[in-house]
Structures are given as C-alpha cells and as structure tokens.
Amino acid sequence: MIHAILFAALLQAAPPAPIDCTDADHSAFIFWVGDWNVSATGTDTVVARSVISSTAGGCAIEEDYHQSVGPGGVAATYHGVSFSTFDQRRGGVWRQFYMDSNGAVTVFEGGLSDGGAMVLEAPGAPGSIQRMTVSPEPDGSVRQRGESSTDGGATWTPGYDFTYRRR
C-alpha cells in the first residue's frame, strides 16, 4: 500500500524545470567537440581517432575514442567512450563518466581552470588521484594530459600527453 501511495505522489510531482544548456557553464567544454586525429604531443604520428559530439539537446558531450597504435608504436585495439556534462544540481561541477574496452570505469569531476582548461579528477586506490587536463591550444588543436598522484595530490606523475588535431 505504501508503495502505491509513493508511486502516486511521484506521478503527481511537477517535473524539474528544464535547464538552459546554452549558458556559459554548460558550454565551457564545447571546444573539445569535433572529429579529431590524436597524436602523442610533439609528434605527427596519429595513434587514435576521437569523435566528440554534443548530445542530449546540447546538455552533454559524448566522446568515442578508438586507439590503434599503443606505446612504442605497437599496434593496439583500444576503445573508450565518455559522457561529460555540467551538473548544476550537484553544485555546479563538470562530471565525466568514462568506460573502456578493458572494462575500466572512471568517474571524473572538476571544472574550468582560470586558464581555460577543463581539469577533472577521479579517486583511485586510497590516497591516489587521477587528473585529466583538456586544454584548447592557440592553433585550434586540443591537448589532453593525464597525471596521477599517490600522495593525495601533493605531487603528480605524468601519464599520457595527447594532441587532438581536427581531421
């Protein structure tokens, strides 16, 4: 009986007001949208293709990443997908849900830095943090760097460093 009453109350509750996803907060990551060739920063060797599009009525960004060349130039088959959105209802932060062909799932959270880069962090093992920085470059490319910390963010170890160039 209580379930029926709760269900009826939910049906009668007014839906939340729609969010305007064209404002500055929701548009902060739009610089990443595009069809990209991805190379290790400082090289011209394409290691991946990433198609990043606006979705959900402009309220989210979807990435479809396919890497065919791994470290040392070895052939690789890696696929990752992410969904990023500005979460106004959770205090105005950017959140990204990333999953890959290795079965890994990572939930990042963060926002735009003063320099215009999107900086997102995710917790790892106790005391460890992953940080991803995605920044628009003056030549129209986008740079994505990954770092990790095992001391709660006091020091950072570089991981990957990619440059995205429009196809």
N, C-alpha and C positions, 0 to 999 in steps of 0.2 A: 504494500500500500504506500509506504513512504517513497519507494522508487517512482511510483506513478505520480505522486504529488511533485517530487523534484523534477521529473521529466516535464510535467505540465508547466511548472514555473520556468524552466529553461526555454520552452517554446514561446512563452509569453514575454520573456525578457527582450528588451529592444537590442538589436544588433549594435555593435560599436560603430561610431561614426567613421566613415571612410577616411583614409589618410591620403593627403596630397603628396604623392611621391615625386613631385617635380621641384620641391623645395631644395635649398642648398644642402641640407643634411643628407637627404636621400640621393642627391646627385653627386655626392663627394667622390664616389668611386667610378663614375662614368668614364673617366679617362682610360680605364682598363678595357672597355668594350671594343671589340674588333676581331679580325681574323689575323692571327699572328704566326710568324716563324720565330722559333725560340732557339737561341744560341747561348752557349756559355759566354758570360760577359768578357769582352776583349778578343773574341774570335768571331769568324763569319760562318763557322760550321753549324748548320741547322741540326739540332738534336730532337726537336719536337715541333708540333703544331698545336696551337691553342685557339679555340674559337670561344669568344666570350661575348655573351649577348645579354641584353636587357630582357627580363621576363616578368611575369606576374603583374602585368599592367604598368611596368616601369618601377615596381617596388622591390625588385631583386635583380641580382646579376648571377648568371649561370656560366660556369666555365666547363669546357670539355677539352681536356688536355691529353694528347697522345704523344708519348716519347718513344722514338725508335732507335736512338743512339744513347748509350749509357756512358758512365765514366770510362776514360781511356779509349773512347771510340768504339767500344764493343756494342754490337747490335743488342737492342733491348726491346721488350714489349711491355710498356707501362702505360696505364690509363688511369687518369684521375678526373673526378667530377666534383665541383663545388657549387654551393649556393651561398651567396652573400647578400645581406640586407641590413639596412639601418633599422634598429629595433627601438623605436620611440617609446614603446610601452615598457621596456626594460631599462629605462634610464638614459636613453639616447646614445646607445653604443652600436658599433658595427659588429655583426656576428657572421662567421663563415662556418659552414658545415662541409667538411672535405672528406671524401672517401675515395679509395683507390683499388686497383686490381690486385693488390697484395692483401686486401682485407682490412687495411688500416682505416680508422675513422678518427678525425681530429676536429674539435670544435674550438675555433679561434674567436677572440673578442678583442676589440680595441677601437681605434678611430684615426682620424686625420691628424697628422702632426702639424706643427707650426710651419714646416717647410713644404707641406702639401702632399706628403707621402702617407699612404694608408699603412698603419702599424698595428698588426694583430698578434696576439699572444695566446698560447694554449698551454695548459698544465700538462706535465708528463709524469714521470715517476716522482715520488716525494722529493721536493726540493728542486726539481728540474722544470724548465720552461722552454717552449719553442717560440721563436719570434719570426714573423714574416713581415718584411717591409716591401711594399709595392709603390714605386715612385715614378711619376711622369718625368721624362727627360726632355731637355730643350729641343732635341732633334725629332721629337714625336714618338720616339720609342718609349718603352716602359721597362724599368729594371725591377726584378724581384730577387730579394736576398733572404736566405734563411739562416738563422742562427739558433744556437741552443745554449742554455745555462744550466749548470748543475749545482750552483750555489745560490739559488733563489733570485738570480738576476744581477748579482754583484759583478760578474764577469760573463762575457759572451764568446762562444767559439763559432767561427764562420762554418756554414754548411754548404749551401748551394748559392750560386750567383748567376742569374739568367737575364738576358736582354731580349725583350719581345719587340720584333720589328714587323710592321704591317706587311701583309702578303700582297 
